[in-house]
Amino acid sequence: MNTCRRLIAACFCLLALMPVLVQAAMTAEVDRTRLNVGETVELRIRIEGNQRTEPDFAPLLEHFDILSRSQSSQTRIINWKREQFREWTLVLAPKRTGIVVIPPLSAGGESSQPITLRVAASGTSAGESLPAVFVETHTEPETAYVQSQVILVVKVLHRYQLEGNLTEPEIPGAVVEKLGEQRSYGEVREGVRFQVTERRYALFPQASGALRIPELVLTGTLHRQVQGFGFNPFGPIQNGSTIRLRSEPAELEVLPRPDNWPAGQAWLPAQKFSLQAQWTPENREARAGEPLVLQITTEATGLSATQLPAPVIDWPAGLQVYPDKAVQDNQMDGNGVTGTRVDRYTVIPARGGEFRIPAIEVPWWNITEQRRETARVPAARLQVSGTLARPHTGADTDADHGTTAPSAIVAPTTAPERQQSILPWLLAGLFAIGWGVTAFFWLRERRAGQTASVGNAGPVSSPDPYWYHVARACRNADPGASYTAVLNWLRELPPEQAAEIRAALHGEKANPDLAGNWQQLERGLYRESGTSSFDGTQFFQALNAERKALLKRNRNKPAKLPGLYPQHPEASHS
């Protein structure tokens, strides 16, 4: 009897222990074991019981990318039996082809069984010679010189509707510029029509040798059209499958600059290179003390504007030269980058006579013809008439050597002459009242615009010391100080805004009121004391009106263009 009781007690103990043994059971299964390159597999991990430990998924990262992961828990009672389990669902993308093994995963002392997958290298389905989607990359050309332009072409070809995201190229040792927006078109490959999404990039290798272009990763959803039986008024059924593809890495051979390239010269490998000179006035004739303007435009196909050097000009003695800040611009299209640099010089002859400006030459390397060429601006002659009324200042010793500030060669108005005229005092009173009113409205606008966007602010939208110096010099009716103050103010403006002001001062589209006063200012630079016709008040009013118009035009910034490549929500974890 005692033996029977012991057996019954032992059975109850075993029954009590069974749930403990079962609840730790861990299983792993996949939706398929054969797949093509670029396709994904769904892995489900289940742990029975109330196990709280999460499986360690780190072993998967050696051969797979984890595109998504979700978790769920469930408790149910069937035939008075209570079942409880937790389940993890992962979408995996194999990193290579061939035999790929999902390794055992462990949690709470339990482990799952390994699962073997076979990933086909062709990526094609039965009866097809090409995969449903693939990524191609190539460079144009395949060999390039250091710092020259290389076009990287990236194509995504797909037969069905594709939503996803393609990574941007990050290439160590090269500057990468995206060329415009991506474009879409159709293309037939081996009798099969594909939809092509193409992107182009300009690469500028910074060192010679082998340049490795890493693989690009495409992650998204491919919607295959499945036609059911009979008539479907809602069209074909969209069956979406998650994909993750990689392009093949590429390597580019980068050549050093040729051995015969002259030392000390800027290295300029380009497809086209040109120099253009424009004089104002075109006949290059002026009187002593009157300004001439030289504009040098450098343009290169296959180089960015930052790679273009400033022209080297051997100015003859007797010319005062004042260079403006260079204006740089890049034009981009599918064929690459075209850089432009504009250098502008104001030239004021200090005496009469003939001045010869030597030819300007810039050597460059023609990457198409594989030879050295030279861009050239012919020599020019300036005819200057009259003699300069030289001011009685200590700056006379520098009048014929290099560039100096205009204020150093302008005769200042003497104190007795200012005392004899009441006009400066009237001007001072008017400007004091004007600045008081301006300060009042500026303070009021500043309080009201504390929450304004920082992006709308600029050098013309807030008071600065350079603009204050312009106002003070104009108030004193001092041509030399006004000229210097205006040049300094223009140098501090952004290039686009400075170019608009310069166009209003002189040129084909000049503001008549402002240009006339500017010419009076320039003529007054080398006149005798007291003979200048420069009207500081009138000039300042015209310049301030142009400044306000520029502020109004630059107040609203254009919005950024949205991305054209659609991104599927499931691909956001890539």
C-alpha positions as a Python dict, from the first residue, in 0.01 Angstrom:
ca = {
    (1, 'M'): (0, 0, 0),
    (2, 'N'): (283, 235, 88),
    (3, 'T'): (456, 144, -236),
    (4, 'C'): (144, 233, -434),
    (5, 'R'): (116, 568, -258),
    (6, 'R'): (479, 643, -335),
    (7, 'L'): (423, 569, -708),
    (8, 'I'): (117, 794, -717),
    (9, 'A'): (309, 1074, -547),
    (10, 'A'): (596, 1035, -792),
    (11, 'C'): (356, 1061, -1088),
    (12, 'F'): (207, 1382, -948),
    (13, 'C'): (556, 1524, -909),
    (14, 'L'): (643, 1445, -1269),
    (15, 'L'): (320, 1600, -1388),
    (16, 'A'): (397, 1910, -1188),
    (17, 'L'): (743, 1935, -1339),
    (18, 'M'): (630, 1891, -1701),
    (19, 'P'): (505, 2249, -1748),
    (20, 'V'): (839, 2375, -1620),
    (21, 'L'): (1022, 2162, -1874),
    (22, 'V'): (790, 2258, -2158),
    (23, 'Q'): (770, 2627, -2085),
    (24, 'A'): (1137, 2677, -2166),
    (25, 'A'): (1114, 2509, -2510),
    (26, 'M'): (1255, 2735, -2785),
    (27, 'T'): (1188, 2682, -3156),
    (28, 'A'): (1287, 2861, -3479),
    (29, 'E'): (1126, 2839, -3823),
    (30, 'V'): (1141, 3028, -4156),
    (31, 'D'): (883, 3085, -4428),
    (32, 'R'): (1116, 2933, -4692),
    (33, 'T'): (1465, 2789, -4727),
    (34, 'R'): (1529, 2873, -5094),
    (35, 'L'): (1540, 3233, -5215),
    (36, 'N'): (1703, 3452, -5478),
    (37, 'V'): (1960, 3723, -5425),
    (38, 'G'): (1794, 4042, -5299),
    (39, 'E'): (1497, 3857, -5150),
    (40, 'T'): (1427, 3829, -4777),
    (41, 'V'): (1331, 3549, -4542),
    (42, 'E'): (1101, 3568, -4239),
    (43, 'L'): (1233, 3406, -3920),
    (44, 'R'): (1001, 3326, -3626),
    (45, 'I'): (1144, 3250, -3282),
    (46, 'R'): (899, 3107, -3023),
    (47, 'I'): (960, 3046, -2652),
    (48, 'E'): (695, 2851, -2461),
    (49, 'G'): (599, 2953, -2109),
    (50, 'N'): (651, 3278, -1928),
    (51, 'Q'): (1016, 3325, -2024),
    (52, 'R'): (1107, 3696, -1998),
    (53, 'T'): (1457, 3681, -2144),
    (54, 'E'): (1490, 3808, -2502),
    (55, 'P'): (1695, 3599, -2747),
    (56, 'D'): (2040, 3720, -2843),
    (57, 'F'): (2018, 3816, -3213),
    (58, 'A'): (2383, 3926, -3246),
    (59, 'P'): (2494, 3599, -3417),
    (60, 'L'): (2263, 3684, -3709),
    (61, 'L'): (2454, 3997, -3805),
    (62, 'E'): (2747, 3808, -3950),
    (63, 'H'): (2551, 3679, -4252),
    (64, 'F'): (2225, 3877, -4242),
    (65, 'D'): (2085, 4229, -4224),
    (66, 'I'): (1789, 4259, -3987),
    (67, 'L'): (1539, 4475, -4175),
    (68, 'S'): (1256, 4463, -3920),
    (69, 'R'): (1173, 4302, -3589),
    (70, 'S'): (846, 4262, -3400),
    (71, 'Q'): (744, 4088, -3078),
    (72, 'S'): (418, 3942, -2948),
    (73, 'S'): (299, 3733, -2651),
    (74, 'Q'): (-8, 3512, -2626),
    (75, 'T'): (-191, 3310, -2362),
    (76, 'R'): (-469, 3063, -2446),
    (77, 'I'): (-658, 2780, -2281),
    (78, 'I'): (-748, 2472, -2486),
    (79, 'N'): (-930, 2175, -2321),
    (80, 'W'): (-862, 2320, -1979),
    (81, 'K'): (-495, 2339, -2059),
    (82, 'R'): (-321, 2675, -2030),
    (83, 'E'): (-66, 2761, -2300),
    (84, 'Q'): (160, 3067, -2290),
    (85, 'F'): (435, 3173, -2531),
    (86, 'R'): (628, 3472, -2668),
    (87, 'E'): (717, 3509, -3034),
    (88, 'W'): (967, 3727, -3227),
    (89, 'T'): (936, 3782, -3601),
    (90, 'L'): (1241, 3905, -3794),
    (91, 'V'): (1281, 3991, -4163),
    (92, 'L'): (1634, 3893, -4270),
    (93, 'A'): (1828, 3982, -4584),
    (94, 'P'): (2124, 3751, -4661),
    (95, 'K'): (2455, 3932, -4716),
    (96, 'R'): (2589, 3671, -4957),
    (97, 'T'): (2480, 3397, -5194),
    (98, 'G'): (2519, 3021, -5170),
    (99, 'I'): (2465, 2820, -4851),
    (100, 'V'): (2382, 3052, -4561),
    (101, 'V'): (2310, 2916, -4213),
    (102, 'I'): (2090, 3082, -3952),
    (103, 'P'): (2292, 3002, -3638),
    (104, 'P'): (2139, 2873, -3312),
    (105, 'L'): (1991, 3149, -3098),
    (106, 'S'): (1980, 3126, -2720),
    (107, 'A'): (1767, 3271, -2441),
    (108, 'G'): (1732, 3172, -2076),
    (109, 'G'): (1960, 2873, -2113),
    (110, 'E'): (1769, 2733, -2415),
    (111, 'S'): (1881, 2733, -2778),
    (112, 'S'): (1711, 2696, -3115),
    (113, 'Q'): (1824, 2465, -3393),
    (114, 'P'): (2029, 2601, -3688),
    (115, 'I'): (1849, 2648, -4022),
    (116, 'T'): (2020, 2617, -4362),
    (117, 'L'): (1920, 2849, -4647),
    (118, 'R'): (2014, 2839, -5014),
    (119, 'V'): (2045, 3180, -5181),
    (120, 'A'): (2057, 3169, -5563),
    (121, 'A'): (2323, 3394, -5713),
    (122, 'S'): (2129, 3474, -6032),
    (123, 'G'): (1833, 3631, -5859),
    (124, 'T'): (1602, 3514, -6134),
    (125, 'S'): (1276, 3330, -6128),
    (126, 'A'): (1186, 3025, -6335),
    (127, 'G'): (1184, 3103, -6707),
    (128, 'E'): (1356, 3443, -6661),
    (129, 'S'): (1714, 3539, -6748),
    (130, 'L'): (1725, 3862, -6542),
    (131, 'P'): (1619, 3937, -6184),
    (132, 'A'): (1310, 4137, -6107),
    (133, 'V'): (1518, 4419, -5959),
    (134, 'F'): (1891, 4492, -5950),
    (135, 'V'): (2137, 4781, -5904),
    (136, 'E'): (2411, 4880, -6153),
    (137, 'T'): (2699, 5128, -6111),
    (138, 'H'): (2973, 5241, -6347),
    (139, 'T'): (3211, 5535, -6387),
    (140, 'E'): (3283, 5756, -6686),
    (141, 'P'): (3575, 5735, -6757),
    (142, 'E'): (3722, 5425, -6594),
    (143, 'T'): (4064, 5596, -6555),
    (144, 'A'): (4105, 5959, -6450),
    (145, 'Y'): (4362, 6214, -6333),
    (146, 'V'): (4383, 6330, -5975),
    (147, 'Q'): (4134, 6614, -5900),
    (148, 'S'): (3963, 6566, -6236),
    (149, 'Q'): (3593, 6499, -6273),
    (150, 'V'): (3457, 6144, -6285),
    (151, 'I'): (3086, 6074, -6345),
    (152, 'L'): (2940, 5796, -6129),
    (153, 'V'): (2619, 5655, -6280),
    (154, 'V'): (2386, 5455, -6052),
    (155, 'K'): (2090, 5267, -6200),
    (156, 'V'): (1808, 5077, -6027),
    (157, 'L'): (1628, 4852, -6277),
    (158, 'H'): (1296, 4693, -6179),
    (159, 'R'): (1013, 4519, -6364),
    (160, 'Y'): (745, 4585, -6102),
    (161, 'Q'): (643, 4878, -5888),
    (162, 'L'): (920, 4957, -5643),
    (163, 'E'): (916, 5167, -5325),
    (164, 'G'): (1230, 5206, -5127),
    (165, 'N'): (1546, 5393, -5042),
    (166, 'L'): (1892, 5387, -5202),
    (167, 'T'): (2192, 5497, -4998),
    (168, 'E'): (2406, 5787, -5118),
    (169, 'P'): (2771, 5717, -5211),
    (170, 'E'): (3026, 5799, -4942),
    (171, 'I'): (3373, 5767, -5092),
    (172, 'P'): (3678, 5832, -4873),
    (173, 'G'): (3942, 6025, -5064),
    (174, 'A'): (3703, 6194, -5307),
    (175, 'V'): (3470, 6494, -5316),
    (176, 'V'): (3118, 6388, -5422),
    (177, 'E'): (2864, 6625, -5581),
    (178, 'K'): (2514, 6512, -5678),
    (179, 'L'): (2423, 6616, -6034),
    (180, 'G'): (2065, 6736, -6037),
    (181, 'E'): (1765, 6520, -5954),
    (182, 'Q'): (1720, 6155, -6036),
    (183, 'R'): (1539, 6067, -6358),
    (184, 'S'): (1321, 5774, -6466),
    (185, 'Y'): (1289, 5611, -6807),
    (186, 'G'): (1228, 5273, -6968),
    (187, 'E'): (1492, 5034, -7096),
    (188, 'V'): (1478, 4691, -7263),
    (189, 'R'): (1722, 4424, -7147),
    (190, 'E'): (1727, 4085, -7322),
    (191, 'G'): (1375, 4141, -7451),
    (192, 'V'): (1240, 4237, -7107),
    (193, 'R'): (1129, 4595, -7040),
    (194, 'F'): (1253, 4751, -6715),
    (195, 'Q'): (1175, 5077, -6544),
    (196, 'V'): (1505, 5257, -6469),
    (197, 'T'): (1571, 5508, -6192),
    (198, 'E'): (1904, 5679, -6254),
    (199, 'R'): (2121, 5904, -6038),
    (200, 'R'): (2444, 6077, -6139),
    (201, 'Y'): (2728, 6206, -5923),
    (202, 'A'): (3048, 6400, -5994),
    (203, 'L'): (3353, 6258, -5816),
    (204, 'F'): (3679, 6450, -5771),
    (205, 'P'): (3958, 6213, -5650),
    (206, 'Q'): (4200, 6390, -5418),
    (207, 'A'): (4492, 6147, -5442),
    (208, 'S'): (4641, 5921, -5707),
    (209, 'G'): (4621, 5544, -5685),
    (210, 'A'): (4328, 5305, -5656),
    (211, 'L'): (4000, 5467, -5549),
    (212, 'R'): (3744, 5221, -5412),
    (213, 'I'): (3376, 5299, -5464),
    (214, 'P'): (3182, 5116, -5189),
    (215, 'E'): (2864, 4922, -5250),
    (216, 'L'): (2528, 5099, -5242),
    (217, 'V'): (2234, 4943, -5058),
    (218, 'L'): (1875, 4939, -5186),
    (219, 'T'): (1603, 4861, -4931),
    (220, 'G'): (1234, 4862, -5014),
    (221, 'T'): (923, 4678, -5119),
    (222, 'L'): (863, 4525, -5461),
    (223, 'H'): (495, 4495, -5556),
    (224, 'R'): (439, 4207, -5796),
    (225, 'Q'): (110, 4212, -5988),
    (226, 'V'): (-90, 3891, -5936),
    (227, 'Q'): (-394, 3847, -6162),
    (228, 'G'): (-673, 3636, -6006),
    (229, 'F'): (-933, 3421, -6181),
    (230, 'G'): (-1216, 3595, -6363),
    (231, 'F'): (-1281, 3968, -6385),
    (232, 'N'): (-1150, 4185, -6104),
    (233, 'P'): (-1310, 4535, -6111),
    (234, 'F'): (-1043, 4668, -5873),
    (235, 'G'): (-748, 4570, -6095),
    (236, 'P'): (-461, 4330, -6025),
    (237, 'I'): (-375, 4241, -5667),
    (238, 'Q'): (-58, 4404, -5534),
    (239, 'N'): (165, 4152, -5359),
    (240, 'G'): (450, 4333, -5178),
    (241, 'S'): (778, 4164, -5082),
    (242, 'T'): (1060, 4323, -4886),
    (243, 'I'): (1393, 4340, -5069),
    (244, 'R'): (1747, 4444, -4982),
    (245, 'L'): (2007, 4461, -5259),
    (246, 'R'): (2369, 4569, -5282),
    (247, 'S'): (2555, 4696, -5583),
    (248, 'E'): (2891, 4553, -5672),
    (249, 'P'): (3181, 4762, -5533),
    (250, 'A'): (3394, 4927, -5802),
    (251, 'E'): (3750, 5049, -5824),
    (252, 'L'): (3879, 5351, -6015),
    (253, 'E'): (4240, 5402, -6124),
    (254, 'V'): (4351, 5760, -6047),
    (255, 'L'): (4659, 5889, -6233),
    (256, 'P'): (4894, 6153, -6088),
    (257, 'R'): (4957, 6482, -6265),
    (258, 'P'): (5200, 6449, -6560),
    (259, 'D'): (5572, 6480, -6487),
    (260, 'N'): (5611, 6766, -6735),
    (261, 'W'): (5355, 6985, -6558),
    (262, 'P'): (5525, 7314, -6455),
    (263, 'A'): (5605, 7346, -6087),
    (264, 'G'): (5415, 7616, -5900),
    (265, 'Q'): (5127, 7620, -6149),
    (266, 'A'): (4776, 7530, -6038),
    (267, 'W'): (4676, 7184, -6161),
    (268, 'L'): (4366, 7228, -6379),
    (269, 'P'): (4247, 6905, -6548),
    (270, 'A'): (3933, 6992, -6747),
    (271, 'Q'): (3737, 6910, -7060),
    (272, 'K'): (3715, 7277, -7164),
    (273, 'F'): (3878, 7590, -7025),
    (274, 'S'): (3838, 7953, -7130),
    (275, 'L'): (3933, 8308, -7027),
    (276, 'Q'): (3740, 8618, -7130),
    (277, 'A'): (3821, 8984, -7064),
    (278, 'Q'): (3578, 9275, -7079),
    (279, 'W'): (3673, 9642, -7038),
    (280, 'T'): (3443, 9927, -6945),
    (281, 'P'): (3456, 10146, -7147),
    (282, 'E'): (3521, 9909, -7435),
    (283, 'N'): (3762, 10145, -7615),
    (284, 'R'): (3981, 10153, -7299),
    (285, 'E'): (4013, 10531, -7315),
    (286, 'A'): (3983, 10758, -7011),
    (287, 'R'): (4111, 11071, -6850),
    (288, 'A'): (4356, 11075, -6566),
    (289, 'G'): (4171, 11007, -6241),
    (290, 'E'): (3870, 10848, -6411),
    (291, 'P'): (3813, 10476, -6345),
    (292, 'L'): (3814, 10188, -6592),
    (293, 'V'): (3677, 9845, -6507),
    (294, 'L'): (3831, 9511, -6613),
    (295, 'Q'): (3628, 9191, -6571),
    (296, 'I'): (3799, 8852, -6615),
    (297, 'T'): (3567, 8549, -6650),
    (298, 'T'): (3721, 8204, -6605),
    (299, 'E'): (3507, 7905, -6707),
    (300, 'A'): (3598, 7537, -6692),
    (301, 'T'): (3397, 7226, -6782),
    (302, 'G'): (3483, 6947, -6540),
    (303, 'L'): (3608, 7167, -6254),
    (304, 'S'): (3425, 7332, -5966),
    (305, 'A'): (3450, 7706, -5911),
    (306, 'T'): (3661, 7659, -5597),
    (307, 'Q'): (3933, 7491, -5807),
    (308, 'L'): (3974, 7794, -6036),
    (309, 'P'): (4264, 8029, -5946),
    (310, 'A'): (4261, 8406, -5958),
    (311, 'P'): (4424, 8546, -6275),
    (312, 'V'): (4778, 8677, -6233),
    (313, 'I'): (4807, 9026, -6388),
    (314, 'D'): (5131, 9226, -6412),
    (315, 'W'): (4994, 9575, -6364),
    (316, 'P'): (5221, 9858, -6492),
    (317, 'A'): (5323, 10147, -6269),
    (318, 'G'): (5096, 10449, -6266),
    (319, 'L'): (4771, 10255, -6218),
    (320, 'Q'): (4577, 10229, -5895),
    (321, 'V'): (4398, 9888, -5892),
    (322, 'Y'): (4114, 9793, -5655),
    (323, 'P'): (3998, 9428, -5687),
    (324, 'D'): (3645, 9329, -5589),
    (325, 'K'): (3562, 9003, -5417),
    (326, 'A'): (3555, 8718, -5669),
    (327, 'V'): (3215, 8574, -5763),
    (328, 'Q'): (3206, 8192, -5795),
    (329, 'D'): (2929, 7976, -5938),
    (330, 'N'): (2873, 7611, -6035),
    (331, 'Q'): (2635, 7494, -6307),
    (332, 'M'): (2540, 7125, -6281),
    (333, 'D'): (2365, 6895, -6524),
    (334, 'G'): (2376, 6528, -6611),
    (335, 'N'): (2710, 6573, -6790),
    (336, 'G'): (2893, 6717, -6490),
    (337, 'V'): (3000, 7043, -6329),
    (338, 'T'): (3093, 7367, -6504),
    (339, 'G'): (3267, 7613, -6272),
    (340, 'T'): (3276, 7989, -6329),
    (341, 'R'): (3485, 8254, -6154),
    (342, 'V'): (3444, 8628, -6216),
    (343, 'D'): (3720, 8870, -6103),
    (344, 'R'): (3653, 9242, -6129),
    (345, 'Y'): (3910, 9522, -6101),
    (346, 'T'): (3859, 9898, -6081),
    (347, 'V'): (4160, 10065, -6247),
    (348, 'I'): (4230, 10436, -6192),
    (349, 'P'): (4517, 10594, -6391),
    (350, 'A'): (4730, 10828, -6183),
    (351, 'R'): (4864, 11014, -6489),
    (352, 'G'): (4812, 11052, -6860),
    (353, 'G'): (4980, 10842, -7127),
    (354, 'E'): (4964, 10488, -7266),
    (355, 'F'): (4960, 10184, -7038),
    (356, 'R'): (5018, 9830, -7168),
    (357, 'I'): (4848, 9546, -6980),
    (358, 'P'): (5042, 9223, -7056),
    (359, 'A'): (4866, 8912, -7179),
    (360, 'I'): (4710, 8684, -6915),
    (361, 'E'): (4792, 8315, -6956),
    (362, 'V'): (4665, 8015, -6759),
    (363, 'P'): (4795, 7663, -6839),
    (364, 'W'): (4548, 7374, -6811),
    (365, 'W'): (4537, 7003, -6891),
    (366, 'N'): (4298, 6885, -7163),
    (367, 'I'): (4180, 6546, -7031),
    (368, 'T'): (4007, 6469, -7362),
    (369, 'E'): (4315, 6521, -7581),
    (370, 'Q'): (4563, 6422, -7307),
    (371, 'R'): (4779, 6730, -7355),
    (372, 'R'): (4873, 7061, -7199),
    (373, 'E'): (4707, 7375, -7334),
    (374, 'T'): (4707, 7744, -7242),
    (375, 'A'): (4409, 7977, -7211),
    (376, 'R'): (4507, 8332, -7303),
    (377, 'V'): (4372, 8686, -7287),
    (378, 'P'): (4557, 8914, -7535),
    (379, 'A'): (4750, 9214, -7415),
    (380, 'A'): (4559, 9544, -7395),
    (381, 'R'): (4654, 9912, -7414),
    (382, 'L'): (4495, 10191, -7213),
    (383, 'Q'): (4491, 10543, -7356),
    (384, 'V'): (4476, 10802, -7080),
    (385, 'S'): (4455, 11174, -7155),
    (386, 'G'): (4505, 11474, -6934),
    (387, 'T'): (4709, 11512, -6620),
    (388, 'L'): (4610, 11439, -6265),
    (389, 'A'): (4565, 11728, -6022),
    (390, 'R'): (4774, 11574, -5749),
    (391, 'P'): (4659, 11640, -5394),
    (392, 'H'): (4900, 11793, -5146),
    (393, 'T'): (4922, 11495, -4910),
    (394, 'G'): (5193, 11262, -4795),
    (395, 'A'): (5045, 10983, -5005),
    (396, 'D'): (5200, 11120, -5328),
    (397, 'T'): (5503, 10899, -5296),
    (398, 'D'): (5285, 10588, -5346),
    (399, 'A'): (5079, 10710, -5640),
    (400, 'D'): (5273, 10511, -5898),
    (401, 'H'): (5334, 10189, -5709),
    (402, 'G'): (5073, 9917, -5672),
    (403, 'T'): (4734, 9954, -5510),
    (404, 'T'): (4642, 10192, -5228),
    (405, 'A'): (4322, 10293, -5060),
    (406, 'P'): (4138, 10572, -5242),
    (407, 'S'): (4127, 10782, -4927),
    (408, 'A'): (4510, 10802, -4931),
    (409, 'I'): (4513, 10997, -5262),
    (410, 'V'): (4207, 11219, -5216),
    (411, 'A'): (4248, 11574, -5103),
    (412, 'P'): (4042, 11625, -4786),
    (413, 'T'): (3826, 11928, -4750),
    (414, 'T'): (4009, 12184, -4534),
    (415, 'A'): (3863, 12316, -4211),
    (416, 'P'): (3836, 12681, -4323),
    (417, 'E'): (3640, 12580, -4631),
    (418, 'R'): (3396, 12375, -4420),
    (419, 'Q'): (3353, 12664, -4182),
    (420, 'Q'): (3273, 12899, -4471),
    (421, 'S'): (2987, 12678, -4594),
    (422, 'I'): (2667, 12609, -4402),
    (423, 'L'): (2576, 12311, -4625),
    (424, 'P'): (2770, 12051, -4420),
    (425, 'W'): (2595, 12166, -4103),
    (426, 'L'): (2256, 12137, -4270),
    (427, 'L'): (2349, 11792, -4395),
    (428, 'A'): (2464, 11691, -4047),
    (429, 'G'): (2131, 11801, -3901),
    (430, 'L'): (1933, 11615, -4166),
    (431, 'F'): (2132, 11296, -4115),
    (432, 'A'): (2100, 11321, -3736),
    (433, 'I'): (1723, 11343, -3767),
    (434, 'G'): (1718, 11066, -4026),
    (435, 'W'): (1929, 10832, -3815),
    (436, 'G'): (1712, 10902, -3512),
    (437, 'V'): (1398, 10805, -3702),
    (438, 'T'): (1576, 10502, -3849),
    (439, 'A'): (1691, 10387, -3505),
    (440, 'F'): (1336, 10421, -3368),
    (441, 'F'): (1180, 10209, -3642),
    (442, 'W'): (1466, 9960, -3632),
    (443, 'L'): (1422, 9903, -3258),
    (444, 'R'): (1047, 9859, -3305),
    (445, 'E'): (1094, 9606, -3590),
    (446, 'R'): (1358, 9421, -3388),
    (447, 'R'): (1120, 9370, -3095),
    (448, 'A'): (842, 9258, -3330),
    (449, 'G'): (1068, 9021, -3522),
    (450, 'Q'): (1235, 8829, -3242),
    (451, 'T'): (1072, 8509, -3366),
    (452, 'A'): (1166, 8565, -3731),
    (453, 'S'): (1364, 8298, -3912),
    (454, 'V'): (1739, 8334, -3889),
    (455, 'G'): (1763, 8226, -4254),
    (456, 'N'): (1600, 8554, -4365),
    (457, 'A'): (1862, 8767, -4197),
    (458, 'G'): (2167, 8888, -4388),
    (459, 'P'): (2418, 9173, -4411),
    (460, 'V'): (2157, 9400, -4573),
    (461, 'S'): (1883, 9320, -4318),
    (462, 'S'): (2061, 9431, -4000),
    (463, 'P'): (2271, 9741, -3918),
    (464, 'D'): (2645, 9692, -3949),
    (465, 'P'): (2953, 9914, -3911),
    (466, 'Y'): (3032, 9904, -4285),
    (467, 'W'): (2699, 10059, -4378),
    (468, 'Y'): (2744, 10314, -4099),
    (469, 'H'): (3079, 10420, -4252),
    (470, 'V'): (2906, 10468, -4589),
    (471, 'A'): (2648, 10696, -4431),
    (472, 'R'): (2908, 10896, -4238),
    (473, 'A'): (3132, 10946, -4543),
    (474, 'C'): (2837, 11058, -4757),
    (475, 'R'): (2727, 11294, -4481),
    (476, 'N'): (3071, 11461, -4497),
    (477, 'A'): (3051, 11479, -4880),
    (478, 'D'): (3395, 11313, -4894),
    (479, 'P'): (3439, 11129, -5231),
    (480, 'G'): (3747, 10932, -5125),
    (481, 'A'): (3604, 10813, -4794),
    (482, 'S'): (3268, 10735, -4958),
    (483, 'Y'): (3435, 10532, -5233),
    (484, 'T'): (3637, 10330, -4981),
    (485, 'A'): (3336, 10277, -4753),
    (486, 'V'): (3118, 10150, -5041),
    (487, 'L'): (3387, 9904, -5156),
    (488, 'N'): (3434, 9772, -4801),
    (489, 'W'): (3058, 9733, -4758),
    (490, 'L'): (3027, 9541, -5087),
    (491, 'R'): (3307, 9304, -4986),
    (492, 'E'): (3116, 9206, -4673),
    (493, 'L'): (2791, 9130, -4859),
    (494, 'P'): (2716, 8779, -4990),
    (495, 'P'): (2836, 8748, -5352),
    (496, 'E'): (2484, 8740, -5498),
    (497, 'Q'): (2377, 9057, -5316),
    (498, 'A'): (2702, 9239, -5393),
    (499, 'A'): (2661, 9153, -5762),
    (500, 'E'): (2312, 9309, -5764),
    (501, 'I'): (2443, 9633, -5609),
    (502, 'R'): (2734, 9648, -5857),
    (503, 'A'): (2492, 9594, -6148),
    (504, 'A'): (2291, 9891, -6022),
    (505, 'L'): (2606, 10107, -5997),
    (506, 'H'): (2735, 10042, -6350),
    (507, 'G'): (2651, 9820, -6643),
    (508, 'E'): (2375, 9772, -6895),
    (509, 'K'): (2103, 9738, -6629),
    (510, 'A'): (2230, 10015, -6402),
    (511, 'N'): (1996, 10229, -6193),
    (512, 'P'): (2011, 10571, -6369),
    (513, 'D'): (1989, 10779, -6050),
    (514, 'L'): (2242, 10568, -5863),
    (515, 'A'): (2481, 10525, -6158),
    (516, 'G'): (2489, 10901, -6225),
    (517, 'N'): (2581, 10981, -5865),
    (518, 'W'): (2840, 10700, -5865),
    (519, 'Q'): (3007, 10853, -6174),
    (520, 'Q'): (3018, 11191, -5999),
    (521, 'L'): (3181, 11023, -5700),
    (522, 'E'): (3447, 10857, -5920),
    (523, 'R'): (3520, 11180, -6105),
    (524, 'G'): (3567, 11360, -5774),
    (525, 'L'): (3838, 11125, -5653),
    (526, 'Y'): (4122, 11316, -5818),
    (527, 'R'): (3977, 11666, -5848),
    (528, 'E'): (4123, 11969, -5676),
    (529, 'S'): (3992, 12042, -5326),
    (530, 'G'): (3659, 12219, -5335),
    (531, 'T'): (3598, 12148, -5707),
    (532, 'S'): (3416, 11815, -5667),
    (533, 'S'): (3053, 11801, -5782),
    (534, 'F'): (2982, 11496, -5563),
    (535, 'D'): (2651, 11532, -5376),
    (536, 'G'): (2679, 11302, -5072),
    (537, 'T'): (2315, 11336, -4972),
    (538, 'Q'): (2178, 11254, -5315),
    (539, 'F'): (2413, 10958, -5359),
    (540, 'F'): (2330, 10815, -5017),
    (541, 'Q'): (1956, 10841, -5080),
    (542, 'A'): (1989, 10658, -5414),
    (543, 'L'): (2214, 10388, -5266),
    (544, 'N'): (1987, 10342, -4963),
    (545, 'A'): (1684, 10301, -5191),
    (546, 'E'): (1866, 10027, -5386),
    (547, 'R'): (1969, 9864, -5057),
    (548, 'K'): (1608, 9855, -4935),
    (549, 'A'): (1492, 9708, -5266),
    (550, 'L'): (1759, 9437, -5233),
    (551, 'L'): (1640, 9362, -4880),
    (552, 'K'): (1283, 9323, -5004),
    (553, 'R'): (1388, 9086, -5286),
    (554, 'N'): (1590, 8863, -5050),
    (555, 'R'): (1337, 8854, -4768),
    (556, 'N'): (1160, 8533, -4879),
    (557, 'K'): (1385, 8229, -4924),
    (558, 'P'): (1278, 7954, -5168),
    (559, 'A'): (1163, 7627, -5011),
    (560, 'K'): (1376, 7314, -5048),
    (561, 'L'): (1270, 7068, -5314),
    (562, 'P'): (1125, 6745, -5175),
    (563, 'G'): (1300, 6417, -5241),
    (564, 'L'): (1180, 6238, -5553),
    (565, 'Y'): (1268, 5885, -5448),
    (566, 'P'): (975, 5736, -5251),
    (567, 'Q'): (1054, 5569, -4923),
    (568, 'H'): (845, 5285, -4786),
    (569, 'P'): (771, 5303, -4413),
    (570, 'E'): (912, 4955, -4360),
    (571, 'A'): (1245, 5066, -4504),
    (572, 'S'): (1300, 5336, -4246),
    (573, 'H'): (1506, 5105, -4028),
    (574, 'S'): (1775, 5052, -4285),
}
